[in-house]
Amino acid sequence: MAAYLSVLKPGDTILGMALSEGGHLTHGSKVSFSGKIFQSYAYGLNPETELIDYDAVQKLAEECRPRMLVVGASAYSRIIDFERFKHIADSVGAYVLVDIAHISGLVVTGLHPSPVPYADFVTTTTHKTLRGPRAGMVMCKAEHANAVDKIIFPGLQGGPLMHVIAAKAVAFQEALAPEFKAYQQQVLANAKALAQGFIERDYHVVSGGTDTHLFLMNLNSKGVTGKDAESALDASGIILNKNAVPHDERPPAVTSGVRIGTPIVTTRGMGLAEMSQLVAWIDEVIQHSTDRRLHRRIAKDVKALCGRFPIFQTSPLTSA
Ligand SMILES: *Cc1c(COP(=O)(O)O)cnc(C)c1O
């Protein structure tokens, strides 16, 4: 909100990635403040490649002439070409806001290109791959700094949450340590191994793989909805979320897919051997999504695995 309202007025036009194609609610969805306050338009994926269709973004930008181009996603597994977005924005005179909420841990360790050279504003949460407290952050070019400060206070917030600010400082210090880069590299290696394992079992991994910490699977060919897969896996001790897949025909409360990410299992110290075990379990559950006895059996095995990888032993805080 601060990034938007520092330079935009209600009624201005924004162009962001469609929620249904991997974007975030706050990038112009009609149910979010961003779609209510602003005139919002949405871009999406090439249906063949399931990658962002940059040519279509250019065309749409020329048609709707946004004052701000919003870049970033919640369910997109590939490298985003920030330079290309900057060219598109420049061609129509739009500001660029890049929201790296999901990938900020990868960006700060150099494992995903940085948007900083190309963006007027970069926003992020601090609780996803950055592995800090539930909070957020706005960065901007110096020329926007005063406007951002003013819209934060008195525009949007009251007093600061000093306990959360302190927790962010701890997270940033952890992110500067060499161990944090090693962690992010393992997050990526684990995500690639998981995606590859599913591809070998004939699953439709959206876009055919991943460059990040997550990926989507379209379960249409497996005869199970996202909702049913989520609840069968939940009963099996494996927590992930149902997710709309590109051009999903099911409603958002059902969906045809799931989203899988590796930051948490990697924090517990799991590696490639455990990823292949996870593929086997998830595949078994999806193939037998109504077999409650099987789910209970796998839940016991999952608990035993987690017992071998307790969360606190691998925390960078204990090694610092
Ligand atoms: C998660 C996320 C946010 C913030 O959502 P929270 O509900 O605060 O976690 C913002 N933008 C993007 C792209 C996200 O993925």
Residues whose N, C-alpha, C, O or C-beta is under 5 A from the ligand:
A	BS01	LIG	H24 G72 A73 S74 D99 A101 H102 T125
